[in-house]
Structure formats: structure tokens, C-alpha cells
Amino acid sequence: MKVSEKCILPCGAVLPNRLAKSAMSENMANPVFYPGQAFYQAYKTWVEGGTGLCISGNVMIDSRYLGEANNVVIEKGLDNSLELKHWASATQNSQAHIWIQLNHPGKQTPKFLTKEPVAPSSLALIPPLDKMFNKPRELTESEILDIIERFGYAAKVVKESGFQGVQIHGAHGYLVSQFLSSRHNQRKDQWGGPIENRMRFVQEVYKEIRKNVGPSFPIGIKLNSADFGKGGFTHEEAVLVAKSLSDLGIDLIELSGGSYEAPVMTGAKIKESTQKREAYFLEYAAAIKKVIKCPLMVTGGFRTGEFIHTALEEGNLDIVGLGRALCLNPEFSKQVMAGEKVVSDVHPLSSGFKVVDAIFPLEIIWYTMQIHRMGAGKRPKPKAGVYSSILHSAMDIGVQSIKRVRS
Ligand SMILES: Cc1cc2nc3c(=O)[nH]c(=O)nc-3n(C[C@H](O)[C@H](O)[C@H](O)COP(=O)(O)O)c2cc1C
């Protein structure tokens, strides 16, 4: 298919083209979790740049459990509806969609934010992450039911605020993905054990959201093609989960991979040959595409217009997800659709010192700084040094949190 072709979702909603901005945590809400003018500004820029579907950075459903210090939160008792409505208006009545990604971090909430994280089972992250993240407590049945309800409530607020869809964050080692993993989920009740039980949580989250938003509102999920860690969620299990959610009526499945323990989502530890040919997870797409009825989006590693056209024409995916490329060039999508020879400026980041690179999650803080520039109405700065992003991050969220920001 062609990049500028419309995409009709099972619920009937229509995406104007085949390019999507994948979720990137903006980390710029105010201290009481409100999204301010900067969110509107950044998303208006991406919409004007031609991207048909813009998925927000992860928005949390419980203010007790954040992934980053400055997350937006949607929960009962928190009235940020005016700010959410303003953010949603960034589509400027165009055909573009803005969807909100809903998330619960589970055990992936840093020590400085949460003393006692919760997870399917009480198992710590592997060293050295166990120094930055506290060992979680096992969730009780009533807490699991409360979280499911929270996803539904947040989705209802998203719809009422004027956004065009929601995405469940089911990837990258957060709570939904912890339930799916046989390593992180060692429960003996109906929520653990065989994959049929481990996928019960995400199925219930989907059903609760659908109950709250009705049949014609888009619901998507970001899913790992595999966990890429020892003993985690396998590719065969990913195929089963994708099929089950598609059978339940989900509208879009986005494929990614990895977790904090194996951060392959941004290309770390991905084979050099895979990095070179772009699209880290494309080899997993065909098996999933065979068993689902909804469109498939693949994210991670797309860097050139030429490869994007080829991937779409080959037909193993329906939507191309773009992250960092859109932080450096918000008009990337428009240029790809115009058939220009576009090559992204995304490049490996290093401070030149192994110790500094190991302490600071450069891949996150440098791109977060670019998002903050866009939020302030400035152009991204592809030539910015990594030390300026360390300084920016230090000033923004406090020195103690830098080490703990998502890797
Ligand atoms: C600054 C930054 C923040 C991110 N935050 C999220 C997030 O909130 N939710 C999510 O699903 N993925 C998040 N990601 C991962 C991206 O969505 C995407 O999967 C990854 O960057 C690979 O795509 P790319 O090679 O096109 O950048 C983030 C990535 C970056 C660089």
C-alpha cells in the first residue's frame, strides 16, 4: 500500500495516512500532573508535519505509581479536563488523530518516586536495576480489579476530552507486559500460570475500556514482539495475545520489544545487521499479521523514506511508527509522503566516556530535550551536545532523578 493511503480501523474510524508518531514520554506535566500549553504546541507541530496518527507519551492511571517525575495522570478526583481538552484541540480540526497512551508502570517506577511498587509477583528487577527500583509487592485481587477500572475511567476521560483514541501500553516491561511474562508473573491464581491466564489482565483492561468508550472509538495496544530477556514473554506468546485481542475487537496493534532489563526498543543490543536494514521488529510482523483482523503498526528503527515506502509496499505492516526521527524533524512525514529523499538525523549518542554513558539514559534525556524545545515553539536542535541534555534534565527534574529516568 501507499504511504498516503487512508487506513480504516475495525471501529470505523479512519486514519488519514500510514505514518504514526509512536509514544514518547514528554515528561513535562506540571507538579499536579496537568498537561500545559507545551503539549498543545508540540502536538500541533507534529500534526502540521503530516503525521496521521500521533500517540502521546505514556499517561499514568494512578498518581501513586509514576514512570517519570513529570507524567500526566488521569484518575478520579483530578480535574485536568480543561488542559486535556486544549491538548486535544492540537489536531486543529484536521483529519489527524491524537491518541493517549495509558500506562501503569508496575515495578518499573524508580525508587525516588515510589517506595513500594506493585507487580503481579514480588520479584525485583535484575542488577544493577535493583539499585534504582525497589522490589515490588504482589498485587491483591482487589487491587488488580481497581487497576482495570482505572484504565476504563481514564479512557472515558480521554474520549470526553476530544482525543480520537487510546492506546494501552502493553510493551517495554510495564505492568501489562509484566502480567504477560512468565518470569515476572509467577502467580498461582487466575491471573498467572499458562499464557491463557497471563493474558487475562490485558483482556480485562481492553474490555473495561471498550465498555467505557463504546464500539466506535479506537482502542490500540503497544505489544512486545518478544521480551528479549531471559525467560520472558516469547514471540509465540505474542502471536497468541495479538490474535486474542484482535478477536475481542481491538483496532490497532503496534509491535515493539524489550524492557528496562533488555532495552532493545531504542536499538540497544539489537544486532548491527538489523540496525542497518532499519525496522528492528519487522521480522516478527508477518506471523502476527497472519492471525489478526486489525491493522498492524511496527515501530523502531525506521530512518529513511525509501525504506518506509518499501516496507509498506511489501505489506507486512499497515502503519509505520516513528519516534526519534520526528523529534529531530517534525516534517519528516510530510516529506516522506511527498516522495522526497528523506534520511533521518537520528545518530548514536555518546558523551565520549563509558561511565557517563552508563549513568545517564542519553537516548531518553537527549530526545526529551528536543520534545521540550518543540513544546516551547522552538525548532529541534539535531546538533545539540549530550552534555546540554544532561544539564537540561538536571535543571528540569532534579539531579537525583536523572539516573532513574527510564532507560
Ligand atoms: C524520549 C523517549 C521517550 C519514550 N517514551 C515512550 C513511552 O512513553 N511509551 C512508549 O510506548 N514508548 C516510548 N518510547 C519508545 C518509542 O515509542 C519507540 O518505540 C522507540 O523510540 C523506537 O522507535 P524509533 O527508533 O523510531 O525512535 C520512548 C522513546 C524515547 C526516545
Ligand as a Chemical Component Dictionary entry (heavy atoms), coordinates in Angstrom:
data_LIG
# 
_chem_comp.id                   LIG 
_chem_comp.type                 NON-POLYMER 
_chem_comp.pdbx_formal_charge   0 
_chem_comp.three_letter_code    LIG 
# 
loop_
_chem_comp_atom.comp_id 
_chem_comp_atom.atom_id 
_chem_comp_atom.alt_atom_id 
_chem_comp_atom.type_symbol 
_chem_comp_atom.charge 
_chem_comp_atom.model_Cartn_x 
_chem_comp_atom.model_Cartn_y 
_chem_comp_atom.model_Cartn_z 
_chem_comp_atom.pdbx_ordinal 
LIG C1  C1  C 0 12.373 10.145 24.753 1  
LIG C2  C2  C 0 11.644 8.855  24.527 2  
LIG C3  C3  C 0 10.527 8.563  25.304 3  
LIG C4  C4  C 0 9.800  7.377  25.066 4  
LIG N1  N1  N 0 8.653  7.157  25.792 5  
LIG C5  C5  C 0 7.838  6.113  25.474 6  
LIG C6  C6  C 0 6.563  5.983  26.066 7  
LIG O1  O1  O 0 6.118  6.796  26.877 8  
LIG N2  N2  N 0 5.810  4.927  25.682 9  
LIG C7  C7  C 0 6.231  4.012  24.736 10 
LIG O2  O2  O 0 5.488  3.089  24.404 11 
LIG N3  N3  N 0 7.439  4.128  24.150 12 
LIG C8  C8  C 0 8.240  5.160  24.474 13 
LIG N4  N4  N 0 9.428  5.320  23.821 14 
LIG C9  C9  C 0 9.806  4.357  22.751 15 
LIG C10 C10 C 0 9.337  4.841  21.369 16 
LIG O3  O3  O 0 7.929  4.882  21.262 17 
LIG C11 C11 C 0 9.844  3.915  20.244 18 
LIG O4  O4  O 0 9.321  2.631  20.482 19 
LIG C12 C12 C 0 11.374 3.868  20.181 20 
LIG O5  O5  O 0 11.926 5.168  20.289 21 
LIG C13 C13 C 0 11.851 3.239  18.875 22 
LIG O6  O6  O 0 11.386 3.958  17.758 23 
LIG P1  P1  P 0 12.392 4.936  16.903 24 
LIG O7  O7  O 0 13.572 4.101  16.502 25 
LIG O8  O8  O 0 11.555 5.379  15.734 26 
LIG O9  O9  O 0 12.789 6.044  17.820 27 
LIG C14 C14 C 0 10.211 6.468  24.057 28 
LIG C15 C15 C 0 11.353 6.759  23.301 29 
LIG C16 C16 C 0 12.062 7.933  23.507 30 
LIG C17 C17 C 0 13.259 8.240  22.642 31 
# 
loop_
_chem_comp_bond.comp_id 
_chem_comp_bond.atom_id_1 
_chem_comp_bond.atom_id_2 
_chem_comp_bond.value_order 
_chem_comp_bond.pdbx_ordinal 
LIG C1  C2  SING 1  
LIG C2  C3  SING 2  
LIG C2  C16 DOUB 3  
LIG C3  C4  DOUB 4  
LIG C4  N1  SING 5  
LIG C4  C14 SING 6  
LIG N1  C5  DOUB 7  
LIG C5  C6  SING 8  
LIG C5  C8  SING 9  
LIG C6  O1  DOUB 10 
LIG C6  N2  SING 11 
LIG N2  C7  SING 12 
LIG C7  O2  DOUB 13 
LIG C7  N3  SING 14 
LIG N3  C8  DOUB 15 
LIG C8  N4  SING 16 
LIG N4  C9  SING 17 
LIG N4  C14 SING 18 
LIG C9  C10 SING 19 
LIG C10 O3  SING 20 
LIG C10 C11 SING 21 
LIG C11 O4  SING 22 
LIG C11 C12 SING 23 
LIG C12 O5  SING 24 
LIG C12 C13 SING 25 
LIG C13 O6  SING 26 
LIG O6  P1  SING 27 
LIG P1  O7  DOUB 28 
LIG P1  O8  SING 29 
LIG P1  O9  SING 30 
LIG C14 C15 DOUB 31 
LIG C15 C16 SING 32 
LIG C16 C17 SING 33 
# 
